[in-house]
């Protein structure tokens, strides 16, 4: 069942990422790859919340980790798209935006997980 949960979560996460990216890029006009940034930050938030919630549960929730953390968050966040978009920014001469993208993504992603876990 673990493989099924990862498969299901990953598919749903990938679909959610595609929808989030399309919507964000239509709503927010910026050179920053905002759709990927939003997806990655939401995935960090979901991951932190699930980890906090699971830390108090002993049994009966074994399916949550493969479904939500490995599957959904793994499919919803995307290091490959982040890397490709950052390379494209550098390749098109938008080095400052590329650096900003890397710094914001790492700082906010780690910060979200730290903040949520520290508050629990």
Beta strands, then each sheet from edge to edge (+ up, - down):
end
